[in-house]
Amino acid sequence: MKEKFLNYALNLIQQDHPEYNSTQIEELRYGLEGFYLTVTKSIVIFTIAIGLHIFFEMLLMLLFFNILRRTGFGLHANKSWICLLASTSVFLIFPLLAQHLILPFFIKVIFSIIAIILIYLYAPADTHKHPLIYKDRRRRYKYITTMNTILLAILLLVVQNEVLANLILFGIYNEIILILPITYRIFHHQYNNYKIYLDSLKQS
């Protein structure tokens, strides 16, 4: 089903824009694949969240996560079912946990400082299918992701609602996990794929 959707959409795009080269088509494929997976996952996750009465909490955590994900990027699962299983677990378990967890203020401060440092060091993290080959783009994404993390960290520290603070924290750290080199290593993915891509261009 996914391949049918991607092939149909890309055929339409190529008919309207025959000037697009193979790199641009691959970028479009990556974006369309992400869109398709997001929609299909969302239907499943939203349905279960409604049944568990955590729809609003899940939606907030998803929002905070995606604020960083859209410029920080990070690891993607190789298979759709793994992505669905992981996303469903994360965006249902953590909103449930957020309703019962109370963290001291100094712990929130420590977690916020660590988060900002890790985001600055490792964002953006690209993938084999979507290498961030342009240095200025990587620099821009790093700046945006770091600034958004700082803003979310400030919000985390000033809000009085413990559930909301936990959801912000979980959203931030779920993105951090996906950009860490050790996560790529655990799941046998190449890290800094833009370097591999640029090296292959030099050798060709």
Secondary structure as GFF3:
##gff-version 3
##sequence-region A 1 204
A	DSSP	alpha_helix	2	16	.	.	.	ID=ss1
A	DSSP	alpha_helix	22	52	.	.	.	ID=ss2
A	DSSP	alpha_helix	55	72	.	.	.	ID=ss3
A	DSSP	alpha_helix	80	98	.	.	.	ID=ss4
A	DSSP	alpha_helix	105	122	.	.	.	ID=ss5
A	DSSP	alpha_helix	135	158	.	.	.	ID=ss6
A	DSSP	alpha_helix	162	179	.	.	.	ID=ss7
A	DSSP	alpha_helix	181	186	.	.	.	ID=ss8
A	DSSP	alpha_helix	193	203	.	.	.	ID=ss9
###
